[in-house]
Amino acid sequence: MAQSAAAVRNIVVTGGGTGIGRAVSVRFAEDGHRVTIVGRRREVLHAAVEEIRAERGLDITPVVCDLADPDDVEAALSQLPERVDVLVNNAGSRELAVGAGPHGVLARWRGDFERNVLTAVLLTESLRDRFTTDSGRVVTVTSVAALRGGGSYGASKAALHAWNHSLAAQLGPQGVTCNIVAPGTVAGTEFFGSRLNDAELTRRAGRTLVGRVGRPADVASAVLFLASPEAGFITGEILQVNGGELLGR
């Protein structure tokens, strides 16, 4: 349903071309908001925009940016809204570099930190003067790996939890809330690639308490709740969306 002009908000979603980010972007656009998606792969972003327009008649603005590169972030600021009502930090992935010895360890840990921490921190810090006073929202997507352990990837996601606590304290006086959504296993994303075959889906579903893995729409619903006016008194929190996977480990 289209919003009134006064209710339309400016939404920025990173990693909005695929999976969870795409589902979040579509939900906001369907609610009548102005949505900008940010990512480093031009072809993926523009293909997503065209597909969403063709399938659903929704207009979404793509901005190409390597969010781990401060020069790229600075260059992209002119293409982002002057007022940001909601920032969804969803961009992130697992570093796949392998190698023996300390050099291999360094590549994995540095890669995961850059892909998951810097992609959220650099953009958020660059936009903090644009967040709408008294109603701004920052929602950051992490992972159940931050809570149950997961090597360098889990550690990088856990770092976002600590950062979010500080961010919530800093932005709270402006009336801006900062929260985390931590999904469990979610099918329909690029994260697992070919590893999430039928056998692995069955195994992971068995770890949950509800008998299935998550869908991008499950996470999108949690993000939209935390971005809503109804969630204005919730900040500094971690909302787990994992079907009980953490308890069923």
N, C-alpha and C positions, 0 to 999 in steps of 0.2 A: 504494500500500500504506500502511495506517495506521501511524503511528509510535507507539512506546511513549510514555507520558506524559513520561518523562525526556528523550526525544529531540525532542519537539515544540518548535518555535521560534516566536518572534513576529517576523513579517516585515512591514515597512512598504514599500509600493511607491508612489511618486508617479507621477502620470500613468497610473494603473493601469486606467483605463476603456476604453482603446482600444489597438490596435496592439501594440507591443513590451511596454508595461507590462501590458497584459491577458494576453499570453502568459506573461510572467514570473509574474504572480499565479496563474494557473491551474496552472502547473507546481509552484509551492510548495504550493498547496492540495491538489493531487493527491498530493503526498508527505506529506500529513497535518499540515502546519503551519498556524498561525493567521495569516491574512493580512488586513492592513488596506490598502485602497487610498485614496489621497489625490488630490484634484483640485479644480479650481475650478468645474466644470460639474456641478451637482447632477443634472440629468436624465441626463447621460451616465453618471455613476457608478452611479446607482441602476438604470438600465437594464442596465448590464453585470452588476451583482450578480444581478439577477433572471434574466437570460439564462443566466449561469453556473450558477446554482442549478437552473434548469429543465433545462438540457442535460446537466449533469454531476453534479448533486447535491452541489455544493460550496458551503459557506457562507463568504462573504467580507464583511468589514465596510467600508462606505464612510464616508469622512470628507471633507466638503466644506471646502475651504480654498484661498484665493488665496495660493500659496506665495511670491509676490513682495511680499506685504503683511505686515510684521512684526506688526501688530495681529491679523490673521487667523491667523498662525502661533501666536501666544501663546494665542489663544482655542481653537485646535484641540488644544493639548497635552493637555488633560484627556481628550480622546477617544482618544488614542494609548496604546499599551501602556506600562506603567511600566518594563518591561524590553524593550529592543529588541535582538534577536539579529542581525537583518539589516535594513539600510536600503538600498533601491534608489532612487537619485536618477535617475528617468527622465523627469520632467516637463520639457517644453521645446518650443519651436516657433520658427518664423521670423517676425520682425516684417514685416508686409506693408504698413506705412505707406509711402506714396510722397509725394514733394513735391520741389520745386526748392529749390536753395540750401542754406545751412547748417541751416535749420530742418528740412528733409526729412532731411538727413544725421543730425542729432541725433535725430530721431524713430526712425530705423531702428536706430542704434547703441544708443541708450538702451533701446529696446524689446527688442532681442536680448539685451542684458546682463541686463535684468530677467527675461525669460522663461527664460533658460538658466543664468545664473550665480546670481542671487539665489534662484531657486526651489530650488536645491540647497544653497546655503550657509546660508540662514536656517534651514531645517529641521534640517540636520545640526548646526549649532552649538547649536540649541535642544535637541537630543536627546543630545548627547555624554555627558552624565552618566548616561544610561540604557543605553548600549551594554554588552553583556555582557562582563565582564572575561575575557580569555584566549581568547575565541571570537567576539567581535563582528565583524561585517563591514559595511563601507560599499562599495557598488558604484555607480559613477556612469556613466551612459550618455552618451556624447558623439557624435562623428561623424567620419567620414573627412575632413570639411571642415576639422577642426582640424589635420589633418596635410598637406593638399594645398592649402589656401587656399579661402576662401569668403566674402570680405567681412566684414561685421559679424557674420554668423551663425558663420562659421568662427572668427573671432577670439574670440567669446564661448565657444565650445566649447573652444578652446585655453586660455582662461583657467582653465577647470576642470582642465586637465592640471596647470598650475602649482599651483593650489590643492590638488589631490590630493596632490602631493609633500609640501607642508607638513602637510597633514592626516595623512598616513601617519607622518610623523616625530613629530607631536604625540600620536597615539593608539597608536603602536607600543608604548610602555612599558606600556600597559594590555592588550596582547595583542589589540588590534583592528586588523584589516587594512583598507586603503583602496586600492581599485583602480578602473581605468577600463575600460569596454568601448566601443570605438569602431567602430560599424557603418558599412558602406558603404550603397549604395542598398538599401532594404528595401521591398518591395511589401506591401500590406495594412495600411498605416497612413494616417493623415490628412495626413501631412506634405506630400506632393506634390499632393494633391487631383487635379483633372482633368488636370494636366500629365503624369502618369505613364500615358499612353495606350500602346497596343500599340507604336507606333513608338518612343516614348521608352524603353519597357522593352527593346526589341531593341537600341537603341543603347547603353544602360547595361549590358546583359548582355555586349555585345561588349567593354566596357572591362575586364571581369573576366578572370581566368585560368581560371575553371571554367565559363564560358558561361551563367551565370544570375545574376539579382539575388538578394538575400537575402530570407528570410522571417522574420517575428517569432520563430518557433520557433528559428531559428539563433542569434539574439541571446539568447533566453531560456536556451538551453543554456550559453552562455558565462557568463551572469550566475550561473546555478546552480552552475557549477563554481567560480567565484571565491568564492561564498558557502559552499562546502562545507568540511567539516573537512579534506579532502585538500589544500585550497589555503591552509592555515594559515601556510605559510612564504613566501607570495607577497604582497608589498605594495608600494605605490608604482609599480605597473606599468600599462601600457596594452596591453590585449589587443585587437588588431584583428580584426574579424569582417567582412571585406569581399570574400571570394572572390578576393583578389588585385587588387581594383579600384585600390588605390593604386599598385601596380606597373604596372598596365596603362593608366595614365592617358595 
